[in-house]
Amino acid sequence: LPARSGQGESRRMLVLTLQTEMPLSEPTVDYGFITSLDVSIRQFDGPSRDPIGRATITMIHVADAMNRGVGMRNVLDADSEELFQLYEVFFDDEEYLKPEYANGVGFNVMYFAEIELSVPWRGKRIEEALVRRVVDTWGEGYAIAVMPVEHEHEVGRWREIGFDVPGE
C-alpha cells in the first residue's frame, strides 16, 4: 500500500502483518467456523517499524459450516453479540445467505470488525486501501464483505469502493 505522508515527501510503503490462530481439530459450533485476523499496519521502509495502526478482520466460514450441517445462527451466537447481529441482516430462516447477498461466487462472509490508525495517518484513505487489498487477496469464495459504519457521514467513502447499505 504505497501512501504519501505529506507534500514533497517520498513515497512510503505500508505493509500489513496478519496473525491468527485456528484449531487443528475439526471445527465445532463453538470454535473453528470463525477465524479472526489481527492485522498490524506499519511502514515498510520508514524510520520506525512501530505500527501506525491495527485492524481486526473476521472470516466467517459459512460454506464449511453448511457442508457440515452446522447452522449459522448457532455459530454466530456462540462467538459474540456483534457477529450474531449479522444473522438477522444477512441470513434467511434456513440459515443461508439471503438471495440478495448470495452472488454465486461463494458463501463466506468477511467482516471488518475494526480499523484504527494513529492520528497522523488518518484521512489518507489507508482504511479503504486496506479493505481493497484484503478483499482482492483473500476474497475468493466470499459472497460479501461487511464494513460496520458508526456515522452516516462515513457511508460515502465506503460506497466509493463498492459497499452498499443493506436494505437500501
C-alpha positions as CSV (number, residue, x, y, z in Angstrom):
1,L,0.0,0.0,0.0
2,P,2.0,3.0,-1.1
3,A,1.0,6.2,0.6
4,R,2.2,9.7,0.7
5,S,2.6,11.1,4.2
6,G,2.9,14.7,3.1
7,Q,3.6,17.2,0.4
8,G,7.0,16.7,-1.1
9,E,7.9,13.6,0.9
10,S,9.0,10.4,-0.8
11,R,6.5,7.5,-1.1
12,R,6.4,5.2,1.9
13,M,5.2,1.7,1.5
14,L,2.8,0.4,4.1
15,V,2.6,-3.3,4.9
16,L,0.1,-5.5,6.7
17,T,1.2,-8.2,9.1
18,L,-1.6,-10.7,9.8
19,Q,-1.7,-13.0,12.8
20,T,-4.4,-15.6,13.6
21,E,-4.9,-18.9,15.3
22,M,-7.0,-21.8,14.3
23,P,-7.6,-25.3,15.6
24,L,-6.1,-28.3,14.0
25,S,-9.2,-30.3,15.1
26,E,-12.5,-30.4,13.3
27,P,-14.5,-27.2,13.8
28,T,-17.4,-27.1,16.1
29,V,-20.3,-24.7,16.7
30,D,-18.2,-23.0,19.4
31,Y,-14.8,-22.8,17.6
32,G,-13.5,-23.1,14.1
33,F,-16.0,-21.7,11.7
34,I,-14.9,-18.1,12.5
35,T,-11.3,-17.0,12.1
36,S,-10.2,-13.6,13.4
37,L,-7.2,-11.9,11.8
38,D,-5.3,-9.5,13.9
39,V,-3.7,-7.0,11.5
40,S,-0.8,-4.7,12.2
41,I,-0.3,-1.8,9.8
42,R,3.3,-0.4,9.6
43,Q,5.7,1.4,7.4
44,F,8.0,-1.0,5.5
45,D,10.8,1.5,5.0
46,G,10.0,4.2,7.5
47,P,12.2,5.5,10.3
48,S,10.3,3.2,12.8
49,R,8.9,-0.3,12.4
50,D,6.3,0.5,15.0
51,P,2.7,0.0,13.9
52,I,0.8,3.0,12.6
53,G,-2.5,1.2,13.1
54,R,-4.3,-2.1,13.6
55,A,-7.3,-3.9,12.3
56,T,-9.4,-6.9,13.2
57,I,-10.9,-8.9,10.3
58,T,-13.3,-11.8,10.9
59,M,-13.6,-14.5,8.4
60,I,-16.9,-16.4,8.7
61,H,-16.6,-19.8,7.1
62,V,-20.3,-20.2,6.0
63,A,-19.6,-22.8,3.3
64,D,-17.7,-25.1,5.7
65,A,-20.5,-24.8,8.3
66,M,-23.2,-25.6,5.7
67,N,-21.2,-28.6,4.4
68,R,-21.0,-30.0,7.9
69,G,-24.7,-29.3,8.7
70,V,-24.0,-26.6,11.3
71,G,-26.4,-23.7,11.4
72,M,-25.0,-20.1,11.2
73,R,-27.4,-18.8,13.8
74,N,-25.6,-21.0,16.4
75,V,-22.1,-20.3,15.1
76,L,-22.6,-16.5,15.2
77,D,-24.4,-16.7,18.6
78,A,-21.6,-18.7,20.1
79,D,-19.0,-16.1,19.0
80,S,-20.3,-12.7,20.1
81,E,-23.4,-10.4,20.1
82,E,-21.7,-8.3,17.4
83,L,-21.5,-11.2,15.0
84,F,-24.9,-12.5,16.0
85,Q,-26.4,-9.2,14.8
86,L,-25.2,-10.1,11.3
87,Y,-27.5,-13.0,11.2
88,E,-30.7,-11.0,11.0
89,V,-29.4,-8.8,8.3
90,F,-27.6,-11.3,6.0
91,F,-29.1,-14.8,6.6
92,D,-32.6,-16.2,6.0
93,D,-34.7,-18.6,8.1
94,E,-32.9,-21.6,6.5
95,E,-29.6,-20.2,7.7
96,Y,-28.3,-19.5,4.2
97,L,-27.3,-16.1,2.9
98,K,-30.3,-14.1,1.8
99,P,-30.8,-14.2,-2.0
100,E,-29.7,-10.5,-2.4
101,Y,-26.3,-11.4,-0.9
102,A,-25.7,-14.8,-2.4
103,N,-23.9,-14.0,-5.6
104,G,-22.8,-17.4,-6.8
105,V,-19.1,-16.7,-6.1
106,G,-19.2,-18.2,-2.6
107,F,-21.0,-18.3,0.7
108,N,-18.4,-17.0,3.2
109,V,-18.5,-13.6,4.9
110,M,-15.6,-11.2,5.6
111,Y,-16.3,-8.8,8.4
112,F,-14.0,-5.8,9.1
113,A,-14.7,-5.5,12.8
114,E,-12.4,-2.5,13.3
115,I,-9.7,-0.5,11.7
116,E,-7.7,2.0,13.8
117,L,-5.0,4.4,12.7
118,S,-2.7,6.7,14.7
119,V,-3.7,10.3,14.3
120,P,-1.1,11.4,11.7
121,W,-2.2,8.6,9.4
122,R,-6.0,9.2,9.4
123,G,-7.8,10.7,6.4
124,K,-5.3,9.3,3.9
125,R,-7.6,6.6,2.6
126,I,-5.5,3.9,4.2
127,E,-8.6,2.2,5.6
128,E,-10.1,1.9,2.1
129,A,-6.8,0.6,0.7
130,L,-6.5,-2.0,3.5
131,V,-10.1,-3.2,2.8
132,R,-9.5,-3.4,-1.0
133,R,-6.2,-5.2,-0.7
134,V,-7.5,-7.8,1.8
135,V,-10.7,-8.4,-0.3
136,D,-8.7,-8.6,-3.5
137,T,-6.2,-11.0,-2.0
138,W,-8.4,-13.3,0.2
139,G,-11.9,-12.6,-1.1
140,E,-12.2,-15.6,-3.4
141,G,-15.1,-17.7,-2.0
142,Y,-16.6,-14.8,-0.1
143,A,-20.0,-13.6,-1.1
144,I,-19.8,-10.4,0.8
145,A,-17.5,-8.2,2.8
146,V,-19.1,-6.2,5.6
147,M,-17.9,-2.9,7.0
148,P,-19.7,-1.6,10.0
149,V,-20.3,2.2,9.9
150,E,-20.9,4.2,13.0
151,H,-21.7,7.6,11.5
152,E,-23.8,8.4,8.4
153,H,-21.1,10.7,7.0
154,E,-18.8,7.7,6.6
155,V,-21.1,5.8,4.2
156,G,-19.9,7.8,1.1
157,R,-16.3,6.7,1.3
158,W,-17.3,3.1,1.5
159,R,-19.7,3.3,-1.4
160,E,-16.8,4.7,-3.5
161,I,-15.1,1.3,-3.3
162,G,-18.2,-0.8,-3.8
163,F,-20.0,-1.2,-0.5
164,D,-23.8,-0.7,-0.2
165,V,-26.0,-0.2,2.8
166,P,-28.2,-3.3,3.5
167,G,-31.9,-2.7,2.8
168,E,-31.4,0.3,0.6
